[in-house]
Each structure stands twice: as structure tokens, then as C-alpha cells.
């Protein structure tokens, strides 16, 4: 059964009415998986043109949340662990993907990664989500 993903048009990451947001469009190749890409805006620079880690964590969280929604319905992040593996400069295009790995009662276990244009993993995360 394919689940329709409901949108909040003011969400910082995917809301199309958020003037300061990223306005990302997610694809759902199958239930429990979500994918998107982003050319990292210059204003998300951390130290010396490196993308701020907070933005990468936000992208990972959002990809996992969309993966959860596409298979189990709305869910919120309860716990998340992020591993930053390589720096990425602002201005580069990255791919972000998330996937539900396991569903148990109200708890969903998910993982996500951000990859560079050449396919290198820049950051990855795992998280617990709670169905709402």
C-alpha cells in the first residue's frame, strides 16, 4: 500500500511556502525510503567554506522522517546519532537518502546518509522515531 506523504508547507526543509527554507522535494522510490538532493547554499558555511554540521544533521533527520512517513505515517525524532565523515564545501551538490530499517509497535529505526556528487559518504545517521 502506497502512503501519501502529507506536507507542511512551512517546514524549513520541504515547505514550499517557507521563504527562508530549503524547499526540497523528496522522491519515494518505495515505501520506507526517501531521497532528495541539494546544492548547498553559501550562507550555510561553517568554518572556511565547510558546510555547517547542523545543516547536514538537519538533512539527515528530514530524510529519515520522510522515509518513516512514506511507510508508517507521521513520526517524530526521539533520538539521533550522526557521524561526520568528510567535509563538504558550500556550493557543492549532495544527495540525501533515508530508509526505515525496522518497525516495532510505535518505534521506527531509520538510517540516512549524505553523499557527494562522486558518491562518497559525507555523513550518516541512525535514529529512533516515534509514531504519532
Secondary structure, DSSP 8 states (H G I E B T S, - for coil): --------TT-TTT-TT-TTS-----B-SSTTEEEEEEE--GGGB-GGGBB-HHHHHHHHHHHHHHHHHHHH--EEEEEEEEEE-S--BTT-EEEEEEEEEEEETTEEEEEEEEE-TTS-EEEEEEEEEEE-
